[in-house]
Amino acid sequence: MEPKTSSPSRAGPAASPVAVIDIGTTSIRMAIGEISEDGGVRTLESLSQAVSLGMDTFAERRIGKATIENCVRVLKSYRKILQEYDITEPERIRVVATSAVREATNRLAFVDRIYIATNFQVEPIDEAEVNRVTYLGVQPYLRAEAFAGIRTIVTEVGGGSTELLLVHDGNVLLADTYRLGSLRLRKSLEGYSASPEKVRRIMENQIQRMVEEVRQNVPAEGEVNMIGLGGDMRFAAGHLLPDWQPGQLTRIPVAALDEFTTHLIGLSDDRIVNRYHLSFPEAETVGPALLTYVMLAQAFALDDVLITDTNLRDGLLQEMAVGQSWTREFRQQIVRSALKLGAKYNFDETHARHVAMLASQLFEQLRDEHQLDSRHEVLLHVAALLHEIGAYVSNRAMHKHSMYLIRNSEVFGLGKRFLLLVALVSRYHRRASPQPNHEGYAVLNREERVAVSKMAAMLRVAVALDESRSQRIRAFTCSTEDYRLVISIPQAEDLSLEQLALKQTGSMFEEVFGLRVLLRVTQ
């Protein structure tokens, strides 16, 4: 089974070479690819070198000096390869780090040391961003007819955590991260001498807690597929499916995977390294990882598990191909998740949707004024949907409650940084303008502060345009005249409520854009 829409097999003459580097728990991997003019991606080369980041972080909570210098050595070698490909500009290189770096107490020292030694800017990404990138990588497969009407669990067992998506007809129903990974499992057994059977039972007990949580989050009704991502599943496929072609979606019988897992758990690390030519970090984690996949599949009574060679680097390359915009389909996933969050807090959905629609119209018509990229339209739209959820706590200081709830919730596709921007825009939909001492706002850089102010100013206008909560203003045109933003509304009978609302809150728009807002009725 192949994805219906795959990347072009060859890039055109205008293809642009780029690179992504994933600093993971047990290895540092790099993928070099070409992005064609139509956004297609072709992978040119993939490399991987073992490191022991997870061993340090999960045991000592910090990355040791020797491990840091080993990472420097690996990344210096990658830098030389990139120079051979003439990939030197920072905008053509993305370097991310996952849980082992993210959870280390000395992560800033690690990031700074890497930058000083290699000039790579390492970006520790949170769970929401990993889920977003994973979705981008596997999305082409999920469009296949075989998945129509069937819920699909997409999961990857990493060294430090397990990522899980639940997708149905292209819609992300669930995006969760569980603090259980193959290296964490292995570290919990360190120094414990027992038979392979007892080791397996101990690991099963720990995995079972996560499996039960997944079962609680995934409704029991209906058919379920499961796609297993990650190097451990690719390793298993290579030995259990001799004819497997990477790039295709293929099924592995759960019984065969279970038998192979039992075999690996019974071997020492040395024997796995010698027999299967894995690195020592890979040999340590392959058994616990495969056991987790097996137990998840068995929990849903699956006969087989789907396998693909899609990985985090594929999603990162896809994201680089998209650039400063998000696809329409991905935008819909974000908005759907935001609506689900709003419903959780009993928001006025009709009003919220209408304000979001007005805010998006303002964004489109004022592009020359705000100069923000299209991702900010999504953030503004989400902020408009959620700007009143704080009323669930109290109408008093509702704007602050909205910010708190948004910042401490999850919206699929938005990492913590984007979620902070959404929370701040919602917070400033009324009352005071941004101040340097405000919580959250103070940690933003200048570009982010300016973006928040611009989006909040537009949100205030959008909220004012539905002051009557009647949704009677649906279309308008914007023009600038003599330092004024004139919003022309066709065939409106009475705009006194909207005019009053703008008088009370519209000063922020004038402060940010230098334009006083004026409503005008047109025939």
Secondary structure, 3 states (H helix, E strand, C coil): CCCCCCCCCCCCCCCEEEEEEEECCCEEEEEEEEECCCCCEEEEEEEEEECCHHHHHHHHCCCCHHHHHHHHHHHHHHHHHHHHCCCCCHHHEEEEECHHHHCCCCHHHHHHHHHHHHCCCEEECCHHHHHHHHHHHHHHHHCCHHHCCCEEEEEEECCCCEEEEEEECCEEEEEEEECCCHHHHHHHCCCCCCCHHHHHHHHHHHHHHHHHHHHHHCCCCCCEEEEEECHHHHHHHHHHCCCCCCCCCEEEEHHHHHHHHHHHHCCCHHHHHHHHCCCHHHHHHHHHHHHHHHHHHHHCCCCEEEECCCCHHHHHHHHHHHCCCCCHHHHHHHHHHHHHHHHHCCCCHHHHHHHHHHHHHHHHHCHHHHCCCHHHHHHHHHHHHHCCHHHHCCCCCHHHHHHHHHHCCCCCCCCHHHHHHHHHHHHCCCCCCCCCCCCCHHHCCHHHHHHHHHHHHHHHHHHHHCCCCCCCCCCCEEEECCCEEEEEEECCCCCHHHHHHHHHHCHHHHHHHCCEEEEEEEC
